[in-house]
Amino acid sequence: MAEITPPVVILDKPQLADNIGAAARVMANFGLDRLRLVSPRDGWPQDRAWAAASGADWVLDGIAVFDSVAEAIADLNTVFATTARPRETRQPVRTPRESARLLYDDTASGLSTGLLFGGERAGLETTDIALCQGITTIPIDPRHHSLNLAQAVAINAYEWRTMVLDAPPPNFREGDPPAEARLVEGMMAHLETELEEGGFFYPPEKKPSMMQNLRVMLGRAAFSEQEVATFRGVIHALSKGRGRRLEKLAAQKRGEG
């Protein structure tokens, strides 16, 4: 187990210190120790979290706080969004057991992985789910699909622990590993800027949904670092070519004048 780095657990906009502490407790139960918070409602640190953690202090002591999901996952290669509700994104949906296997394979390959959980009341925003490489859904009875945050963390942490203890040989990874989220996000920001410049977003009010769809489509490709660099080169070339055409048209117009 020392050779396998467990996934990072990211809690988006957690509300109660007790739930943060309870999540840390179950993480410690199953061998996960890296916890990140995105905009906790009551700030951080919170004394009640240590009481709820029942001695899992090392998890709470190592917490890192971020302002956005994008920042919290920037250094990770594979992140699964854990949610009970279907979303508008066309992403693969898996059980915690299936996700644990994929996370195990990626961590065994030296990649950085994570599990993203939404806040207690609102869950995850679709825009944040679109930043991830898939959705993890716990197969619970649809008559009552509400799970406590710590319970959801516990189920996923248990499946991870079982996968590691069973120690299956990792699946062979073909090709280069996927790029870190920060590189993919930089590519998407570059693409968005050039599409905006080229008048792609029409009507303007549809821009958020159009960008979300593009993000999901390109996210399914799991670009490597080299592929990210290549795609950004494509964007740059198209932008440069558009600029040359505009310069040519302007020169022709001046000649006519």
Secondary structure, 3 states (H helix, E strand, C coil): CCCCCCCEEEEECCCCHHHHHHHHHHHHHCCCCCEEEECCCCCCCCHHHHHHCCCCHHHHHCCEEECCHHHHCCCCCEEEEECCCCCCCCCCEECHHHHHHHHHHHHHCCCCEEEEECECCCECCHHHHCCCCEEECCCCCCCCCCCCHHHHHHHHHHHHHHHHHHCCCCCCCCCCCCCCHHHHHHHHHHHHHHHHHCCCCCCHHHHHHHHHHHHHHHHCCCCCHHHHHHHHHHHHHHHHHHHHHHHHHHHHHHHHC
